[in-house]
Amino acid sequence: MQANSSSTPTTLDVLVTRLVRDNTPTKLFSHASQPVLLLCKNIDPPYYRFLYERVGKDYDWVERLTVSDEVLAQMIQKPSVHIFVMMLGGAPAGYFEIEEGTDNDSYLQYFGLFPQYIGQGLGPWLLNQAIHSMLHQGAERIFVETCDRDHPKALMTYQRAGFQPMGREHRQITIPYHYEGNEHG
């Protein structure tokens, strides 16, 4: 991260939409680019941060950039957390993180593509893989949240995959002054 000239954090108001999907089976589909999906067990915090920052920089994802390696490792290396990286041509192109909850609920915690792969139909493919993975693990319900700072097609993509809105709320996020993506301060 590079230092921002501003020395104070920026607070942004975001509108969050919570969505849910039942356990209706999904059919896996292919993609012409033939991406490969890798399950990363005990992912290293610096590598996770690389994925998180590449996917989320344009959408003000900062929460996991501001915690220590030790705290991040506790979050992402739990037995209930599964992180899958989409590879294209041997290089990472996106990822998703799922967490198994109680009562056969699963949560799509993070999901997205590296900027250069957006607009190629890979988002629906990756989401399809995430849903299939959670259903395969026995999920009865799948939850996800998106906000008005995420990609403009995020909500529509979730809805096309069978997610239904279940509520909206305003939240505030704080962009640290030192975050290089902070163009708001």
MILUMKE-478540 format. One record per residue: residue number from 1; residue in one letter; z, y, x of N, C-alpha, C in turn. Coordinates in steps of 0.02 Angstrom, whole numbers. Layout:
MILUMKE-478540
n, res, nc3, nc2, nc1, cac3, cac2, cac1, cc3, cc2, cc1
NUM, A, Z, Y, X, Z, Y, X, Z, Y, X
...
***
This chain:
MILUMKE-478540
n, res, nc3, nc2, nc1, cac3, cac2, cac1, cc3, cc2, cc1
1, M, 0, -59, 42, 0, 0, 0, 0, 62, 44
2, Q, -34, 111, 21, -36, 174, 57, 8, 225, 21
3, A, 35, 271, 58, 77, 322, 28, 36, 369, -14
4, N, 64, 389, -69, 33, 438, -113, 64, 505, -94
5, S, 26, 559, -102, 52, 625, -83, 109, 646, -129
6, S, 112, 619, -189, 166, 635, -235, 228, 596, -216
7, S, 287, 626, -222, 348, 592, -202, 389, 569, -263
8, T, 362, 577, -322, 398, 555, -381, 358, 504, -420
9, P, 394, 455, -450, 359, 406, -491, 327, 439, -553
10, T, 278, 405, -580, 245, 428, -641, 262, 379, -697
11, T, 280, 405, -755, 294, 363, -812, 237, 369, -861
12, L, 211, 310, -883, 156, 308, -930, 177, 274, -994
13, D, 154, 299, -1050, 166, 268, -1115, 108, 221, -1128
14, V, 123, 158, -1144, 70, 109, -1159, 84, 78, -1227
15, L, 29, 59, -1260, 34, 23, -1324, 21, -50, -1310
16, V, 71, -92, -1321, 68, -163, -1307, 55, -201, -1372
17, T, 7, -247, -1369, -7, -291, -1426, 14, -361, -1406
18, R, 58, -391, -1446, 80, -460, -1436, 36, -505, -1479
19, L, 12, -560, -1449, -32, -606, -1485, -6, -677, -1479
20, V, -25, -719, -1527, -5, -789, -1527, -65, -831, -1546
21, R, -67, -891, -1520, -119, -939, -1536, -85, -1006, -1549
22, D, -110, -1042, -1599, -81, -1108, -1613, -112, -1160, -1566
23, N, -97, -1223, -1579, -119, -1276, -1534, -185, -1308, -1556
24, T, -226, -1269, -1592, -293, -1294, -1608, -329, -1310, -1543
25, P, -354, -1372, -1538, -388, -1391, -1476, -446, -1346, -1459
26, T, -457, -1339, -1395, -513, -1299, -1370, -558, -1345, -1330
27, K, -623, -1334, -1335, -670, -1374, -1297, -684, -1337, -1232
28, L, -677, -1373, -1177, -693, -1342, -1113, -767, -1329, -1109
29, F, -785, -1271, -1082, -856, -1257, -1072, -868, -1239, -999
30, S, -930, -1245, -979, -948, -1234, -909, -975, -1163, -900
31, H, -984, -1144, -838, -1012, -1079, -820, -1065, -1091, -767
32, A, -1120, -1055, -771, -1175, -1063, -724, -1154, -1054, -651
33, S, -1104, -1012, -638, -1081, -1000, -569, -1040, -1058, -541
34, Q, -1022, -1105, -583, -982, -1163, -564, -918, -1145, -528
35, P, -875, -1104, -559, -811, -1088, -528, -768, -1151, -522
36, V, -722, -1148, -474, -674, -1202, -464, -605, -1173, -476
37, L, -563, -1212, -509, -495, -1190, -524, -446, -1228, -481
38, L, -403, -1192, -446, -353, -1223, -402, -282, -1207, -427
39, L, -241, -1258, -435, -171, -1249, -450, -135, -1234, -385
40, C, -100, -1178, -381, -64, -1158, -320, 10, -1170, -330
41, K, 34, -1226, -305, 106, -1241, -309, 142, -1204, -253
42, N, 200, -1176, -269, 240, -1138, -221, 198, -1086, -184
43, I, 161, -1048, -221, 117, -996, -193, 158, -947, -151
44, D, 130, -928, -96, 162, -881, -50, 163, -810, -81
45, P, 219, -775, -81, 221, -709, -112, 167, -660, -87
46, P, 153, -655, -21, 99, -609, -1, 31, -627, -30
47, Y, 15, -691, -35, -49, -711, -65, -48, -695, -140
48, Y, 8, -708, -174, 13, -691, -244, 3, -616, -254
49, R, 35, -575, -213, 28, -503, -219, -45, -482, -210
50, F, -80, -514, -163, -151, -500, -153, -190, -513, -218
51, L, -179, -570, -250, -213, -585, -312, -195, -534, -367
52, Y, -130, -522, -374, -104, -477, -425, -133, -407, -417
53, E, -133, -382, -355, -158, -315, -343, -234, -310, -354
54, R, -271, -360, -332, -344, -359, -341, -363, -361, -415
55, V, -328, -400, -454, -343, -404, -526, -316, -342, -562
56, G, -256, -321, -546, -222, -271, -587, -225, -199, -565
57, K, -254, -185, -507, -252, -117, -481, -281, -65, -529
58, D, -337, -81, -559, -369, -33, -605, -333, -26, -672
59, Y, -283, -69, -683, -247, -70, -747, -173, -54, -739
60, D, -155, -28, -681, -86, -6, -667, -36, -64, -669
61, W, -56, -122, -646, -8, -177, -637, 33, -161, -574
62, V, 96, -149, -582, 138, -132, -524, 204, -170, -521
63, E, 224, -200, -576, 291, -230, -578, 304, -278, -520
64, R, 257, -321, -506, 268, -372, -455, 251, -348, -384
65, L, 228, -287, -378, 215, -258, -312, 277, -225, -284
66, T, 326, -213, -327, 384, -173, -306, 447, -215, -293
67, V, 442, -281, -301, 501, -323, -289, 495, -356, -220
68, S, 551, -377, -193, 552, -410, -127, 517, -478, -131
69, D, 499, -503, -72, 470, -570, -69, 518, -622, -98
70, E, 581, -615, -86, 630, -663, -110, 633, -663, -187
71, V, 635, -604, -216, 636, -599, -289, 571, -624, -319
72, L, 515, -606, -289, 451, -629, -314, 446, -705, -309
73, A, 468, -734, -254, 466, -807, -247, 506, -840, -302
74, Q, 563, -812, -320, 604, -840, -375, 566, -838, -441
75, M, 525, -787, -451, 487, -779, -513, 428, -827, -516
76, I, 392, -835, -460, 328, -871, -463, 332, -943, -439
77, Q, 388, -963, -411, 394, -1031, -386, 441, -1074, -429
78, K, 457, -1051, -488, 497, -1090, -535, 456, -1150, -558
79, P, 488, -1206, -573, 451, -1265, -597, 413, -1252, -663
80, S, 435, -1204, -702, 402, -1189, -766, 342, -1143, -759
81, V, 329, -1118, -699, 274, -1070, -687, 217, -1107, -652
82, H, 156, -1095, -677, 96, -1126, -648, 44, -1071, -636
83, I, 20, -1066, -575, -28, -1014, -557, -93, -1049, -535
84, F, -147, -1030, -568, -213, -1058, -554, -258, -1003, -528
85, V, -293, -1017, -474, -339, -969, -444, -410, -994, -456
86, M, -453, -949, -481, -523, -964, -490, -559, -947, -426
87, M, -596, -996, -400, -633, -987, -338, -708, -987, -352
88, L, -744, -942, -320, -817, -941, -323, -843, -938, -252
89, G, -884, -986, -234, -911, -988, -167, -858, -991, -114
90, G, -802, -1023, -129, -747, -1030, -81, -700, -971, -76
91, A, -711, -919, -117, -668, -859, -115, -634, -849, -182
92, P, -573, -821, -183, -539, -808, -246, -577, -755, -286
93, A, -580, -767, -352, -616, -720, -396, -574, -699, -456
94, G, -516, -729, -465, -471, -713, -521, -416, -764, -523
95, Y, -370, -754, -570, -315, -802, -577, -283, -795, -645
96, F, -243, -846, -662, -198, -840, -719, -132, -873, -701
97, E, -80, -847, -734, -12, -872, -725, 15, -890, -794
98, I, 39, -951, -800, 68, -972, -863, 141, -993, -851
99, E, 180, -985, -902, 250, -1006, -898, 266, -1046, -960
100, E, 294, -1105, -948, 316, -1147, -1003, 382, -1120, -1029
101, G, 386, -1111, -1094, 448, -1087, -1124, 485, -1144, -1159
102, T, 529, -1126, -1204, 565, -1176, -1242, 527, -1192, -1306
103, D, 545, -1245, -1338, 516, -1265, -1402, 440, -1271, -1399
104, N, 414, -1296, -1343, 341, -1306, -1335, 301, -1241, -1339
105, D, 332, -1185, -1324, 296, -1122, -1320, 274, -1112, -1248
106, S, 215, -1082, -1238, 190, -1064, -1172, 170, -991, -1173
107, Y, 173, -960, -1114, 159, -889, -1108, 106, -879, -1054
108, L, 54, -844, -1073, 3, -823, -1025, 29, -757, -997
109, Q, 61, -761, -938, 95, -703, -910, 47, -653, -880
110, Y, -1, -679, -840, -51, -636, -808, -117, -672, -809
111, F, -170, -633, -815, -237, -662, -821, -287, -607, -803
112, G, -335, -624, -760, -387, -575, -747, -432, -594, -689
113, L, -483, -553, -681, -535, -563, -631, -533, -508, -579
114, F, -558, -523, -519, -569, -471, -470, -624, -426, -498
115, P, -622, -361, -484, -669, -314, -515, -743, -333, -508
116, Q, -763, -360, -451, -834, -374, -441, -860, -432, -483
117, Y, -815, -469, -517, -836, -526, -557, -833, -511, -632
118, I, -812, -452, -650, -810, -432, -721, -881, -423, -747
119, G, -892, -444, -809, -957, -435, -840, -1006, -492, -829
120, Q, -981, -548, -802, -1023, -605, -789, -1006, -666, -832
121, G, -966, -655, -884, -946, -710, -928, -891, -754, -900
122, L, -862, -733, -844, -809, -773, -813, -741, -765, -847
123, G, -729, -708, -879, -666, -697, -914, -655, -748, -970
124, P, -704, -756, -1015, -696, -807, -1067, -689, -878, -1038
125, W, -725, -892, -984, -720, -958, -952, -649, -969, -926
126, L, -621, -919, -891, -555, -926, -862, -502, -930, -917
127, L, -509, -891, -970, -462, -894, -1026, -465, -963, -1059
128, N, -524, -990, -1067, -533, -1057, -1095, -495, -1108, -1052
129, Q, -500, -1102, -987, -464, -1147, -941, -388, -1140, -949
130, A, -365, -1078, -956, -293, -1065, -964, -267, -1097, -1028
131, I, -303, -1086, -1083, -283, -1115, -1147, -282, -1191, -1143
132, H, -335, -1219, -1116, -339, -1292, -1110, -280, -1319, -1068
133, S, -264, -1285, -1014, -208, -1307, -972, -142, -1306, -1011
134, M, -130, -1253, -1049, -67, -1249, -1086, -65, -1301, -1142
135, L, -120, -1312, -1176, -122, -1363, -1229, -112, -1433, -1199
136, H, -142, -1444, -1141, -135, -1508, -1106, -62, -1521, -1088
137, Q, -24, -1468, -1074, 47, -1474, -1057, 91, -1479, -1119
138, G, 61, -1479, -1179, 98, -1489, -1240, 117, -1427, -1278
139, A, 87, -1371, -1263, 104, -1309, -1298, 88, -1314, -1372
140, E, 135, -1294, -1413, 123, -1289, -1486, 100, -1218, -1503
141, R, 126, -1170, -1466, 106, -1100, -1475, 97, -1069, -1406
142, I, 48, -1023, -1402, 35, -988, -1340, 40, -913, -1354
143, F, 78, -879, -1313, 88, -807, -1322, 57, -769, -1263
144, V, 32, -710, -1278, 6, -665, -1227, 17, -594, -1250
145, E, 22, -549, -1203, 25, -477, -1218, -31, -442, -1181
146, T, -58, -391, -1212, -106, -347, -1180, -88, -276, -1199
147, C, -112, -228, -1161, -97, -159, -1177, -159, -116, -1171
148, D, -153, -55, -1194, -211, -10, -1195, -232, 13, -1126
149, R, -198, -9, -1073, -219, 7, -1005, -258, -52, -974
150, D, -258, -110, -1008, -295, -168, -984, -370, -157, -995
151, H, -410, -204, -973, -483, -199, -982, -499, -186, -1055
152, P, -548, -143, -1070, -564, -127, -1140, -582, -187, -1184
153, K, -605, -242, -1154, -623, -301, -1193, -567, -353, -1195
154, A, -510, -339, -1167, -456, -389, -1163, -435, -412, -1233
155, L, -418, -366, -1277, -394, -385, -1343, -448, -425, -1380
156, M, -509, -403, -1378, -564, -439, -1412, -573, -509, -1383
157, T, -568, -516, -1317, -576, -581, -1285, -521, -629, -1307
158, Y, -460, -604, -1311, -405, -647, -1335, -417, -667, -1407
159, Q, -438, -621, -1449, -449, -637, -1519, -506, -687, -1528
160, R, -559, -680, -1489, -614, -729, -1492, -591, -798, -1471
161, A, -539, -802, -1430, -513, -867, -1408, -461, -895, -1455
162, G, -452, -863, -1513, -407, -889, -1563, -338, -858, -1567
163, F, -325, -806, -1527, -261, -772, -1530, -261, -723, -1589
164, Q, -203, -718, -1621, -195, -672, -1677, -141, -621, -1660
165, P, -153, -556, -1674, -101, -506, -1661, -39, -520, -1704
166, M, 19, -512, -1674, 81, -522, -1711, 127, -461, -1707
167, G, 106, -410, -1673, 146, -349, -1670, 122, -303, -1615
168, R, 142, -240, -1623, 126, -189, -1573, 188, -147, -1561
169, E, 193, -122, -1499, 249, -78, -1484, 231, -33, -1425
170, H, 263, 24, -1424, 254, 69, -1367, 306, 52, -1314
171, R, 284, 52, -1252, 328, 41, -1195, 311, 92, -1142
172, Q, 357, 101, -1096, 344, 145, -1040, 342, 103, -977
173, I, 293, 119, -934, 290, 87, -868, 297, 143, -816
174, T, 329, 126, -762, 338, 174, -708, 294, 154, -649
175, I, 252, 200, -628, 209, 190, -571, 245, 222, -511
176, P, 266, 181, -462, 301, 209, -404, 257, 258, -366
177, Y, 287, 307, -338, 249, 358, -301, 210, 327, -243
178, H, 236, 272, -214, 204, 243, -155, 146, 196, -172
179, Y, 135, 183, -235, 81, 137, -254, 14, 172, -246
180, E, -31, 143, -206, -94, 177, -191, -138, 186, -252
181, G, -127, 147, -304, -168, 154, -365, -142, 210, -410
182, N, -86, 241, -393, -56, 293, -434, -97, 357, -428
183, E, -143, 365, -474, -183, 426, -477, -159, 472, -533
184, H, -100, 454, -560, -74, 491, -617, -23, 544, -597
185, G, 4, 536, -536, 59, 580, -516, 35, 643, -481
***
